[in-house]
Amino acid sequence: MALIRGRDTRPEKQMRSLLHGAGYRFRLHDRKLPGRPDIVLKKYRTVVFVHGCYWHRHSGCRHATTPRTRTEFWEEKFRGTVQRDEAHTQALQSAGWCVIIVWECELRKNPRMVLAKVCAQLKERA
């Protein structure tokens, strides 16, 4: 568990690279915002969370498996993560921020489609 990173993960770096290549400038992990979003685009009042399918329980994804040992412990841990994600999303939205969630599997399958989705939402906010 000590080797699991909470920031600067491969999917997060990939998303940052895509956004930067598209001409967007952003800040990382703003401590003043609930949940410390992975990417903060203040100009658009938009935050991007890059979620791993396993830890954040992407529904319907084959990567969102539950370990066979100590299943009760893991289910409770995953439930807490999902509840915390929902609370952070609601707090950000009620403060006027647009919240975009990018899933690791979507980014892996088709990064251009994910970038197009994020850019479309940013253009709506402009």
N, C-alpha and C positions, 0 to 999 in steps of 0.2 A: 504493500500500500504506500510505502514511503516513496516509491519511484513514480507514482502516478502524479503527473503535473496538473496544476489547476490553471496555468496560463502558459502562453507561448507553445501551445500544442501544434502538431503538424496541420490539422484542419484550420486552426485559427490563423496560423501564418499564411496558409494558402488563401484564405478569405481576405486577409489584409493585403496580400500581393495583388489579388484580383481587383480590389477596390482602388488601390494605389495606381495600378495600371490604367484604370478607367478614369483617373484624374481626381478622385476624391481624396480629401485630406481629413485626418481623424486623430483622435487621442485614444489611448489604451487604458482600460481598467480604472476609470474615474472613481475614486474612493468616495466621492460626495454623493454618488448616485446609488440607489438601492441595488444590491446584487453585484456591484462592480462590473458593469457590462464589458464584454471583451473589446468591443469597438464602439466609440462614441463619436458621432458626427454632429457636433453642436450647431453648425450652420443650419442643419435640417431638423434639429431637435429629434434625432433618431439614434437609437442604440441597436447594436447587433450582438446577439448572443450566439456563439457557435457551440452547439450542444453535441456531446458524444451520445450516440444512440444507446449505449450500454448504461451509462450512469444516469442519464436523464430520461430513460424509458420511452424511446420513440415507438409509439404504438404501431403495430404491424410490421416492424422491422425485424429482420432475422438476427440482428446484432443485439437486440434487447433481451438477452437470455437471462435466466436466473440460475445461479449455482445450485448444484444438487445437494450440497452439504450446507447445513445451517440456513435453510431456506427462510425460516421465520426472521432471522437476523437480517438477511439480505433484503427481504421484502419490506421490512420496516425501514431500513436504510434508504432504499429506493423511493419508498413512499414519502419520506421526509424530504428527499431531494426534489421530487415533483411538487410537493406542497410549497417548498421554499421558492422554487421557480415561479409558481403561480402568484405567490405573494409579491415577489419582486416585479413581475410583469404588471400586476394591478397597481402597485405603488407608482411605477414609472408612468403608466398610462394616465393615472389620475393627476399626475404632475404635468401632463401635457406632452409627454414623450411618445414617439412612435416606436414600438418594439418589434424587431424583426428577429425571428429565430431561424437559424440555418442549421440543418442537421448534417452530421458527419457523413452519413451514407449518401445523401443527396449531393453533397459537395464532391464526394469520391466518384459518383456515377457521371454527373454532368455539371462540371463547374461553370460552364458558360451559361447554362440555364439558371443556375442559382444567382450568378452575377446579374443576369437580365432581370430576374425577379426583384432583387435588391435595388437595382438602379431604377426600375419602374416605380417602386415605392418611394425612393428618394426624389424622383422628379415630381411626384404628386405633392410632396411636402415643400417643394421649392416655391 
